[in-house]
């Protein structure tokens, strides 16, 4: 091959490298570089068994922000007083979801029933699933199982199960017409954060405690690691019929290590057979 021909080929190759792949100008290739790399980066792996962090309640040893007396081993300070939610006999707690008059009246009816000792509105006594978003309160452990197209949350409480689909599917009219306790959840990744939308929630479930909601309720979650093995779930609940404003709460969970990474069966198939 002559020297002139070699020089011509080398020059052409140089231009090709500068300009990038055929059909894509150099500035497009350069602009796509970092974002394309970020888009294809693998999402974090949430897989594992988790237990909720009991902040301020003596949960897992010393908390980073615990008062000095508690860190020295002294008695912890008295918890902030709030209304009990077991039967509502002392009203609603200050941080409870703000209900519209119609749904506040429903809450009062449920409260009177519970105060009277009835299990009519006690889903746990009936062995029913805790529902969303109450399920993510996780009084027991939960297991997270993750694949490319879905993430499954399994709660030890009443063996409750929910799936978050990550493959782009959306809730259909069929799902919306057949609400469930876990609802229908779809999600996507925003960097290292899993963003989840849950709809089609059964109106016989509760937001928290025994706060009622309508079928229009929607739950939005932003789930991410805030420290190694420490998972945070920031929850926002909207309901144009039941709530006067969105309700927000945050849960954190710590990933368990062997041998504490095994959940037990929660046998509650029979429920209560009669009213007291």
VEXBAKOL-545397 format. One line per 8 residues: number of its first residue (from 1); for each residue x, y, z of N, C-alpha, C. Coordinates in nm, 2 decimals. Atoms other than C-alpha are relative to their C-alpha. Example, Ala and Ser with C-alpha at 12.3 -4.5 7.8 and 13.67 -1.06 7.14 Angstrom:
VEXBAKOL-545397
1) 0.09 -0.12 0.00 1.23 -0.45 0.78 0.09 0.12 0.00  -0.09 -0.11 0.00 1.37 -0.11 0.71 -0.08 0.11 0.08
This chain:
VEXBAKOL-545397
1) 0.09 -0.12 0.00 0.00 0.00 0.00 0.09 0.12 0.00  -0.08 -0.12 0.01 0.14 0.34 -0.09 -0.02 0.09 0.12  0.00 -0.08 -0.12 0.22 0.60 0.17 -0.12 0.10 -0.01  0.11 -0.09 0.01 -0.04 0.84 0.03 -0.14 -0.07 0.04  0.12 0.08 -0.03 -0.31 0.57 0.05 -0.02 -0.02 0.15  0.00 0.02 -0.14 -0.21 0.49 0.41 -0.04 0.12 0.08  0.03 -0.12 -0.07 -0.23 0.85 0.51 -0.15 0.04 -0.01  0.14 -0.03 0.03 -0.57 0.89 0.35 -0.09 -0.08 0.10
9) 0.08 0.09 -0.09 -0.71 0.59 0.55 0.01 0.04 0.14  -0.02 -0.04 -0.14 -0.56 0.70 0.87 -0.08 0.13 0.03  0.07 -0.13 -0.02 -0.71 1.05 0.83 -0.15 -0.03 0.01  0.14 0.04 0.00 -1.05 0.89 0.75 -0.04 -0.06 0.14  0.02 0.06 -0.13 -1.02 0.68 1.07 -0.01 0.10 0.11  0.00 -0.10 -0.10 -0.94 0.98 1.27 -0.12 0.08 0.00  0.12 -0.08 0.00 -1.24 1.17 1.15 -0.11 -0.09 0.05  0.11 0.09 -0.05 -1.46 0.86 1.22 0.00 0.00 0.15
17) -0.01 0.01 -0.15 -1.33 0.84 1.58 -0.04 0.13 0.06  0.04 -0.13 -0.05 -1.38 1.21 1.62 -0.15 0.02 0.00  0.14 -0.02 0.02 -1.73 1.21 1.48 -0.09 -0.11 0.07  0.08 0.11 -0.07 -1.84 0.88 1.65 -0.06 -0.08 -0.11  0.06 0.09 0.09 -2.06 0.62 1.49 -0.07 0.07 -0.12  0.06 -0.06 0.12 -2.19 0.68 1.14 -0.14 0.04 0.03  0.14 -0.04 -0.01 -2.51 0.88 1.14 -0.02 0.08 0.13  0.01 -0.07 -0.13 -2.44 1.04 1.49 0.11 0.10 0.01
25) -0.11 -0.11 -0.01 -2.25 1.38 1.50 0.07 -0.02 0.13  -0.09 0.02 -0.12 -1.97 1.40 1.75 -0.06 0.06 0.13  0.06 -0.06 -0.12 -2.16 1.64 1.98 -0.11 -0.08 0.06  0.11 0.08 -0.05 -2.45 1.40 2.01 0.06 -0.12 0.08  -0.07 0.11 -0.07 -2.21 1.11 2.10 0.05 0.05 0.14  -0.05 -0.05 -0.12 -2.04 1.32 2.36 -0.11 0.03 0.10  0.11 -0.03 -0.09 -2.37 1.44 2.51 -0.07 -0.13 0.05  0.06 0.13 -0.05 -2.50 1.08 2.53 0.09 -0.07 0.10
33) -0.09 0.09 -0.08 -2.19 0.94 2.70 -0.04 -0.01 0.15  0.02 0.01 -0.14 -2.24 1.02 3.07 -0.14 -0.05 0.04  0.14 0.03 -0.03 -2.62 1.00 3.07 -0.03 -0.15 -0.04  0.02 0.14 0.04 -2.62 0.67 2.88 0.06 -0.09 0.10  -0.06 0.08 -0.10 -2.38 0.53 3.13 -0.08 -0.01 0.12  0.08 0.00 -0.12 -2.59 0.64 3.42 -0.13 -0.08 -0.02  0.13 0.07 0.02 -2.91 0.50 3.26 0.02 -0.15 0.00  -0.02 0.14 0.01 -2.75 0.16 3.21 0.06 -0.05 0.13
41) -0.06 0.04 -0.12 -2.60 0.15 3.56 -0.10 -0.09 0.07  0.09 0.09 -0.07 -2.74 -0.14 3.77 -0.06 0.07 0.12  0.06 -0.06 -0.12 -2.99 -0.03 4.03 0.05 -0.07 0.13  -0.05 0.07 -0.13 -2.91 -0.11 4.40 -0.08 -0.13 0.02  0.06 0.13 -0.03 -3.00 -0.46 4.52 -0.06 0.01 0.14  0.07 0.00 -0.13 -3.27 -0.44 4.80 -0.02 -0.13 0.06  0.04 0.13 -0.05 -3.29 -0.81 4.84 0.05 -0.03 0.14  -0.03 0.04 -0.14 -3.29 -0.94 5.20 -0.12 0.01 0.09
49) 0.10 -0.01 -0.10 -3.48 -0.96 5.52 0.02 0.12 0.08  -0.01 -0.13 -0.07 -3.55 -0.63 5.70 -0.09 0.00 0.12  0.09 -0.03 -0.12 -3.68 -0.52 6.04 0.00 0.15 0.02  0.01 -0.14 -0.01 -3.81 -0.18 6.11 0.08 0.06 0.11  -0.07 -0.07 -0.10 -3.59 0.06 6.30 -0.10 0.07 0.10  0.09 -0.06 -0.10 -3.76 0.16 6.63 0.07 0.12 0.06  -0.07 -0.12 -0.04 -3.62 0.51 6.66 -0.07 0.06 0.12  0.05 -0.07 -0.12 -3.65 0.67 7.00 -0.08 -0.09 0.10
57) 0.07 0.09 -0.09 -3.81 0.35 7.15 0.08 -0.11 0.05  -0.09 0.10 -0.05 -3.51 0.16 7.25 0.02 -0.12 -0.09  -0.01 0.11 0.09 -3.51 -0.05 6.94 0.13 -0.07 -0.01  -0.13 0.07 0.02 -3.17 -0.16 6.81 0.11 0.08 0.07  -0.11 -0.06 -0.07 -2.93 -0.03 7.08 -0.01 0.15 -0.01  -0.01 -0.14 -0.01 -2.81 0.32 7.07 -0.02 0.07 -0.14  0.03 -0.08 0.12 -2.94 0.57 6.81 0.10 0.11 -0.01  -0.10 -0.10 0.02 -2.71 0.82 6.66 -0.04 0.13 0.06
65) 0.04 -0.13 -0.05 -2.92 1.11 6.77 -0.06 -0.01 0.14  0.06 0.02 -0.13 -3.01 0.97 7.12 0.05 0.10 0.10  -0.05 -0.10 -0.11 -3.00 1.21 7.42 0.11 -0.06 0.07  -0.12 0.04 -0.07 -2.69 1.20 7.62 -0.03 -0.09 0.12  0.03 0.09 -0.11 -2.86 1.04 7.92 -0.02 -0.14 -0.05  0.03 0.13 0.06 -2.97 0.75 7.70 0.13 -0.06 -0.04  -0.13 0.06 0.05 -2.62 0.71 7.55 0.09 -0.04 0.12  -0.08 0.04 -0.11 -2.47 0.69 7.90 -0.06 -0.12 0.07
73) 0.06 0.11 -0.06 -2.71 0.41 7.98 -0.11 0.03 0.10  0.11 -0.04 -0.09 -2.96 0.61 8.19 -0.13 -0.03 -0.07  0.13 0.03 0.06 -3.33 0.58 8.14 -0.03 0.10 -0.11  0.03 -0.09 0.11 -3.46 0.72 7.81 -0.11 0.10 0.04  0.10 -0.10 -0.04 -3.68 1.03 7.82 -0.14 -0.05 -0.03  0.14 0.04 0.03 -4.06 0.99 7.83 -0.04 0.03 -0.14  0.04 -0.02 0.14 -4.20 0.95 7.48 -0.10 0.12 -0.01  0.10 -0.10 0.02 -4.40 1.24 7.34 -0.14 -0.05 0.01
81) 0.14 0.04 -0.02 -4.76 1.21 7.45 -0.08 0.01 -0.13  0.09 0.00 0.12 -5.00 1.12 7.17 -0.12 -0.09 0.03  0.12 0.08 -0.02 -5.35 0.98 7.15 0.02 -0.14 -0.04  -0.01 0.14 0.04 -5.37 0.60 7.14 -0.08 -0.03 -0.12  0.08 0.03 0.12 -5.49 0.45 6.82 -0.06 -0.14 0.01  0.06 0.14 -0.01 -5.60 0.11 6.95 -0.15 0.00 -0.01  0.14 -0.01 0.01 -5.96 0.22 6.99 -0.05 0.14 -0.02  0.04 -0.14 0.03 -5.97 0.60 6.94 -0.07 0.06 0.12
89) 0.08 -0.06 -0.11 -6.11 0.66 7.29 0.05 0.13 0.05  -0.06 -0.13 -0.04 -5.88 0.96 7.34 0.01 0.09 -0.13  0.00 -0.08 0.12 -5.94 1.10 6.99 0.11 -0.04 -0.10  -0.10 0.03 0.10 -5.70 1.11 6.69 0.13 0.07 0.04  -0.13 -0.05 -0.03 -5.33 1.16 6.73 0.03 0.12 -0.09  -0.02 -0.12 0.08 -5.19 1.50 6.60 0.06 -0.03 -0.14  -0.06 0.02 0.14 -5.00 1.34 6.31 -0.08 -0.10 -0.08  0.09 0.09 0.08 -5.29 1.12 6.19 -0.04 0.07 -0.13
97) 0.05 -0.06 0.12 -5.42 1.17 5.84 -0.12 0.09 0.03  0.11 -0.10 -0.01 -5.65 1.47 5.81 -0.12 -0.04 -0.08  0.11 0.06 0.07 -5.99 1.34 5.72 -0.11 0.11 -0.04  0.11 -0.08 0.03 -6.28 1.51 5.54 -0.12 -0.03 0.10  0.11 0.03 -0.09 -6.61 1.54 5.74 -0.06 -0.14 -0.02  0.07 0.12 0.03 -6.76 1.24 5.57 0.09 -0.12 0.06  -0.08 0.11 -0.04 -6.46 1.01 5.65 0.04 0.01 0.15  -0.02 -0.01 -0.15 -6.41 1.15 6.00 -0.12 -0.06 0.07
105) 0.12 0.07 -0.06 -6.77 1.04 6.07 0.02 -0.15 -0.01  -0.03 0.15 0.01 -6.67 0.69 5.94 0.09 -0.04 0.11  -0.10 0.04 -0.10 -6.37 0.69 6.17 -0.07 0.00 0.14  0.07 0.00 -0.13 -6.60 0.79 6.47 -0.08 -0.13 0.01  0.08 0.12 -0.01 -6.83 0.50 6.39 0.09 -0.13 0.03  -0.09 0.11 -0.02 -6.53 0.26 6.37 0.05 0.00 0.15  -0.06 -0.02 -0.14 -6.39 0.40 6.70 -0.10 -0.05 0.10  0.10 0.04 -0.09 -6.72 0.35 6.88 -0.01 -0.15 0.01
113) 0.00 0.15 0.01 -6.73 -0.01 6.76 0.11 -0.06 0.08  -0.12 0.06 -0.07 -6.38 -0.08 6.89 0.00 0.03 0.15  0.01 -0.03 -0.14 -6.44 0.10 7.22 -0.09 -0.10 0.07  0.10 0.09 -0.06 -6.74 -0.13 7.27 0.05 -0.14 0.00  -0.06 0.13 0.00 -6.51 -0.43 7.22 -0.03 -0.09 -0.12  0.04 0.08 0.12 -6.63 -0.54 6.88 0.12 -0.01 -0.09  -0.10 0.02 0.10 -6.40 -0.69 6.62 -0.05 0.02 -0.14  0.06 -0.02 0.14 -6.62 -0.58 6.33 0.10 0.07 -0.09
121) -0.09 -0.07 0.09 -6.36 -0.34 6.20 0.15 -0.03 0.03  -0.13 0.04 -0.04 -6.05 -0.52 6.33 0.05 -0.11 -0.11  -0.04 0.09 0.11 -5.89 -0.67 6.01 0.11 -0.10 0.05  -0.10 0.09 -0.05 -5.60 -0.82 6.21 -0.07 -0.12 0.07  0.07 0.11 -0.07 -5.84 -1.02 6.42 -0.07 -0.09 -0.10  0.07 0.08 0.11 -6.01 -1.14 6.10 0.11 -0.07 -0.09  -0.11 0.06 0.08 -5.67 -1.25 5.96 0.01 0.06 -0.14  -0.01 -0.06 0.13 -5.70 -1.01 5.68 0.14 0.07 -0.02
129) -0.12 -0.07 0.02 -5.39 -0.85 5.52 0.00 0.14 0.06  0.00 -0.14 -0.06 -5.27 -0.52 5.68 -0.03 0.11 -0.11  0.02 -0.10 0.10 -5.31 -0.34 5.34 0.11 0.10 -0.01  -0.09 -0.11 0.02 -5.12 -0.05 5.20 -0.06 0.13 0.03  -0.14 0.01 -0.03 -4.96 0.16 5.32 0.03 -0.06 0.14  -0.02 0.05 -0.13 -5.01 0.01 5.67 0.10 -0.12 0.00  -0.09 0.11 0.01 -4.82 -0.30 5.55 0.14 0.04 0.02  -0.14 -0.05 0.00 -4.50 -0.10 5.52 0.04 0.04 0.14
137) -0.03 -0.03 -0.13 -4.52 -0.02 5.89 0.08 -0.12 0.06  -0.08 0.12 -0.04 -4.38 -0.38 5.94 0.02 -0.02 0.15  -0.02 0.03 -0.14 -4.44 -0.46 6.30 0.08 -0.13 0.02  -0.08 0.12 0.01 -4.28 -0.79 6.21 0.10 0.02 -0.11  -0.10 -0.02 0.11 -4.01 -0.85 5.95 -0.06 -0.01 -0.13  0.04 0.01 0.14 -4.03 -0.83 5.58 0.12 -0.05 -0.09  -0.11 0.05 0.09 -3.84 -1.00 5.30 -0.02 0.07 -0.14  0.01 -0.06 0.13 -3.76 -0.82 4.97 0.07 -0.09 -0.10
145) -0.05 0.09 0.10 -3.71 -1.03 4.66 0.00 0.08 -0.13  -0.02 -0.09 0.11 -3.57 -0.84 4.36 0.05 -0.07 -0.13  -0.04 0.05 0.13 -3.55 -0.93 3.99 0.00 0.13 -0.09  -0.01 -0.11 0.09 -3.51 -0.71 3.68 -0.14 0.06 -0.02  0.14 -0.05 0.04 -3.89 -0.68 3.61 -0.09 0.02 0.12  0.09 -0.02 -0.11 -4.04 -0.68 3.96 0.08 -0.01 0.14  -0.05 0.01 -0.14 -3.97 -0.64 4.34 -0.12 -0.05 0.08  0.11 0.06 -0.08 -4.18 -0.85 4.58 0.04 0.03 0.15
153) -0.01 -0.03 -0.14 -4.23 -0.74 4.94 -0.09 -0.11 0.07  0.07 0.10 -0.07 -4.33 -1.02 5.18 0.00 0.03 0.15  0.01 -0.03 -0.14 -4.45 -0.93 5.53 -0.03 -0.12 0.08  0.03 0.11 -0.08 -4.44 -1.18 5.81 -0.14 0.01 0.06  0.13 -0.02 -0.06 -4.76 -1.03 5.95 -0.11 -0.05 -0.10  0.10 0.06 0.08 -5.04 -1.24 5.81 0.05 -0.04 -0.14  -0.06 0.04 0.13 -4.81 -1.35 5.53 -0.04 0.09 -0.11  0.05 -0.10 0.10 -4.90 -1.03 5.34 0.11 0.01 -0.11
161) -0.08 0.00 0.12 -4.76 -1.00 4.99 -0.03 0.11 -0.09  0.03 -0.10 0.11 -4.72 -0.72 4.73 0.11 0.00 -0.10  -0.09 -0.01 0.11 -4.55 -0.69 4.40 0.01 0.13 -0.06  -0.02 -0.13 0.08 -4.40 -0.38 4.23 0.05 -0.04 -0.13  -0.04 0.03 0.13 -4.38 -0.42 3.86 0.09 0.11 -0.06  -0.10 -0.10 0.05 -4.08 -0.25 3.69 0.01 0.00 -0.15  -0.02 0.02 0.14 -4.14 -0.35 3.33 -0.08 0.10 -0.09  0.07 -0.10 0.07 -4.35 -0.05 3.23 -0.15 -0.02 -0.01
169) 0.15 0.02 0.00 -4.70 -0.20 3.27 -0.07 0.10 0.09  0.08 -0.09 -0.07 -4.98 0.01 3.41 -0.13 -0.07 0.05  0.12 0.06 -0.05 -5.29 -0.06 3.61 -0.11 0.02 -0.11  0.11 -0.01 0.10 -5.59 -0.13 3.38 -0.13 0.01 0.07  0.13 -0.01 -0.05 -5.96 -0.09 3.42 -0.04 -0.12 0.08  0.02 0.12 -0.07 -5.97 -0.45 3.53 0.05 0.00 0.14  -0.06 -0.01 -0.13 -5.73 -0.38 3.82 -0.08 0.10 0.08  0.06 -0.10 -0.07 -5.91 -0.07 3.92 -0.14 -0.04 0.05
177) 0.14 0.05 -0.04 -6.25 -0.25 3.93 0.01 -0.11 0.09  -0.01 0.11 -0.09 -6.11 -0.52 4.15 0.11 0.03 0.10  -0.10 -0.04 -0.10 -5.93 -0.35 4.44 0.04 -0.11 0.09  -0.06 0.10 -0.10 -5.71 -0.55 4.68 0.06 0.07 0.11  -0.06 -0.06 -0.11 -5.55 -0.50 5.01 0.14 0.06 -0.03  -0.14 -0.04 0.04 -5.20 -0.47 4.86 -0.01 0.11 -0.11  0.01 -0.09 0.12 -5.33 -0.27 4.56 0.08 -0.05 -0.11  -0.08 0.03 0.13 -5.16 -0.26 4.22 0.12 0.10 0.00
185) -0.12 -0.08 -0.01 -4.80 -0.13 4.23 0.09 -0.01 -0.12  -0.10 -0.01 0.11 -4.58 -0.01 3.95 0.11 0.09 0.04  -0.11 -0.08 -0.04 -4.24 0.14 3.98 0.10 0.03 -0.11  -0.12 -0.02 0.09 -3.93 0.28 3.81 0.11 0.06 0.08  -0.12 -0.05 -0.07 -3.58 0.38 3.91 0.03 0.14 -0.04  -0.05 -0.13 0.02 -3.47 0.74 3.95 0.14 0.00 0.07  -0.13 0.02 -0.06 -3.10 0.69 4.00 0.00 -0.12 0.09  0.00 0.11 -0.10 -3.07 0.48 4.32 -0.13 0.00 0.08
193) 0.13 -0.01 -0.07 -3.43 0.56 4.43 -0.10 -0.08 -0.08  0.11 0.06 0.06 -3.72 0.33 4.36 -0.13 0.08 0.02  0.12 -0.08 -0.01 -4.03 0.53 4.29 -0.12 -0.09 -0.03  0.11 0.10 0.01 -4.36 0.33 4.34 -0.13 0.08 0.01  0.14 -0.05 0.00 -4.72 0.42 4.26 -0.09 -0.12 0.03  0.09 0.11 -0.03 -4.99 0.20 4.42 -0.15 0.06 -0.01  0.14 -0.03 0.02 -5.36 0.22 4.32 -0.08 -0.12 0.02  0.10 0.11 -0.01 -5.67 -0.01 4.33 0.01 -0.06 0.14
201) -0.01 0.04 -0.14 -5.67 -0.03 4.71 -0.14 -0.02 0.06  0.13 0.04 -0.06 -5.96 -0.21 4.89 -0.04 0.10 0.10  0.04 -0.10 -0.10 -6.17 0.04 5.08 -0.02 -0.05 0.14  0.01 0.06 -0.13 -6.20 -0.20 5.37 0.13 0.00 0.07  -0.13 -0.01 -0.07 -5.83 -0.15 5.45 0.01 0.14 0.06  -0.02 -0.13 -0.07 -5.69 0.14 5.65 0.13 0.06 -0.04  -0.12 -0.07 0.03 -5.43 0.41 5.59 0.10 -0.04 0.11  -0.08 0.04 -0.12 -5.29 0.35 5.94 -0.10 -0.01 0.11
209) 0.09 0.02 -0.11 -5.44 0.24 6.26 -0.14 -0.05 -0.06  0.13 0.03 0.07 -5.81 0.23 6.15 -0.05 0.12 -0.07  0.05 -0.12 0.08 -5.82 0.55 5.94 -0.05 -0.05 -0.14  0.05 0.05 0.12 -6.05 0.48 5.65 0.04 0.08 -0.12  -0.03 -0.07 0.13 -6.00 0.58 5.28 -0.10 -0.05 -0.10  0.09 0.03 0.11 -6.18 0.57 4.95 0.07 -0.08 -0.10  -0.07 0.07 0.11 -6.11 0.37 4.63 0.09 0.09 -0.08  -0.08 -0.09 0.08 -5.95 0.68 4.49 0.14 0.03 0.07
217) -0.12 -0.02 -0.06 -5.66 0.66 4.73 0.12 -0.05 -0.08  -0.12 0.03 0.07 -5.31 0.66 4.58 0.12 0.01 0.10  -0.12 -0.01 -0.09 -4.98 0.58 4.76 0.12 0.01 -0.09  -0.13 -0.02 0.07 -4.65 0.71 4.63 0.11 -0.03 0.10  -0.12 0.03 -0.08 -4.32 0.57 4.77 0.13 0.04 -0.07  -0.14 -0.02 0.05 -3.96 0.67 4.73 0.09 -0.08 0.10  -0.07 0.09 -0.08 -3.74 0.39 4.85 0.15 0.00 -0.04  -0.14 -0.01 0.03 -3.36 0.41 4.88 0.08 -0.04 0.13
225) -0.10 0.02 -0.11 -3.06 0.32 5.09 0.05 0.13 0.05  -0.05 -0.12 -0.06 -2.97 0.60 5.33 0.14 -0.03 0.07  -0.13 0.05 -0.06 -2.67 0.40 5.48 0.01 -0.14 -0.04  -0.01 0.15 0.03 -2.53 0.05 5.43 -0.10 -0.08 0.08  0.10 0.09 -0.06 -2.81 -0.20 5.49 -0.12 0.08 0.07  0.11 -0.07 -0.06 -3.05 0.08 5.60 -0.09 0.06 -0.11  0.09 -0.04 0.11 -3.35 0.12 5.37 -0.10 0.10 0.05  0.10 -0.10 -0.03 -3.58 0.42 5.38 -0.11 0.00 -0.10
233) 0.12 -0.01 0.09 -3.94 0.44 5.25 -0.07 0.12 0.04  0.08 -0.13 -0.02 -4.09 0.79 5.22 -0.13 -0.02 -0.07  0.13 0.03 0.05 -4.46 0.75 5.18 -0.09 0.12 0.00  0.09 -0.11 0.01 -4.71 1.00 5.05 -0.14 -0.06 -0.04  0.14 0.05 0.04 -5.09 0.92 5.05 -0.09 0.12 -0.04  0.10 -0.10 0.05 -5.34 1.12 4.85 -0.13 -0.07 -0.02  0.13 0.05 0.02 -5.71 1.07 4.85 -0.10 0.12 -0.01  0.08 -0.12 0.02 -5.94 1.35 4.71 -0.13 -0.02 0.07
241) 0.13 0.01 -0.06 -6.25 1.20 4.88 0.02 -0.01 0.16  -0.01 0.03 -0.15 -6.11 1.10 5.23 0.09 0.10 0.07  -0.10 -0.08 -0.07 -5.82 1.34 5.30 -0.01 0.15 -0.05  0.00 -0.15 0.03 -5.81 1.72 5.32 0.13 0.04 -0.05  -0.13 -0.03 0.06 -5.44 1.71 5.23 0.08 -0.13 0.00  -0.08 0.13 0.00 -5.17 1.45 5.15 0.05 -0.03 0.14  -0.05 0.04 -0.12 -5.05 1.25 5.44 0.14 -0.07 -0.03  -0.13 0.05 0.02 -4.68 1.17 5.47 0.06 -0.07 0.12
249) -0.07 0.06 -0.11 -4.47 0.93 5.68 0.12 -0.06 -0.06  -0.13 0.05 0.04 -4.12 0.78 5.67 0.02 -0.13 0.09  -0.04 0.12 -0.08 -4.02 0.42 5.77 0.15 -0.03 -0.04  -0.14 0.05 0.03 -3.66 0.29 5.79 0.01 -0.14 0.05  -0.02 0.14 -0.03 -3.56 -0.07 5.79 0.14 -0.04 -0.01  -0.14 0.05 0.00 -3.23 -0.25 5.87 0.00 -0.14 -0.05  -0.02 0.13 0.05 -3.12 -0.55 5.67 0.06 -0.09 0.10  -0.05 0.09 -0.10 -3.07 -0.85 5.89 0.11 -0.09 -0.05
257) -0.11 0.09 0.03 -2.77 -1.07 5.90 -0.03 -0.14 0.05  0.02 0.14 -0.05 -2.75 -1.45 5.94 0.04 0.00 0.15  0.11 0.09 0.03 -2.89 -1.61 6.15 -0.14 0.06 0.02  0.13 -0.07 -0.03 -3.17 -1.35 6.20 -0.07 0.04 -0.13  0.05 -0.04 0.12 -3.25 -1.33 5.83 -0.11 -0.11 -0.06  0.10 0.09 0.04 -3.53 -1.59 5.83 -0.14 0.04 0.06  0.13 -0.03 -0.05 -3.90 -1.52 5.86 -0.08 -0.12 0.04  0.08 0.12 -0.04 -4.15 -1.75 6.03 -0.14 0.01 -0.06
265) 0.14 0.00 0.05 -4.50 -1.85 5.90 -0.09 0.07 0.11  0.09 -0.06 -0.09 -4.77 -1.64 6.05 -0.14 -0.07 -0.02  0.12 0.08 0.02 -5.05 -1.89 6.10 -0.12 0.07 0.06  0.12 -0.07 -0.05 -5.38 -1.70 6.12 -0.12 -0.03 -0.10  0.10 0.03 0.10 -5.61 -1.89 5.89 -0.14 0.00 0.05  0.14 0.02 -0.05 -5.91 -1.93 6.12 -0.06 0.13 0.05  0.06 -0.12 -0.05 -5.95 -1.58 6.26 -0.09 -0.02 0.12  0.09 0.01 -0.11 -6.21 -1.51 6.52 -0.14 -0.05 -0.05
273) 0.12 0.06 0.05 -6.52 -1.73 6.49 -0.13 0.06 0.05  0.13 -0.06 -0.05 -6.76 -1.52 6.69 0.04 0.14 0.07  -0.01 -0.13 -0.07 -6.81 -1.17 6.84 -0.01 -0.02 0.15  0.00 0.01 -0.15 -6.75 -1.12 7.21 -0.14 0.04 0.05
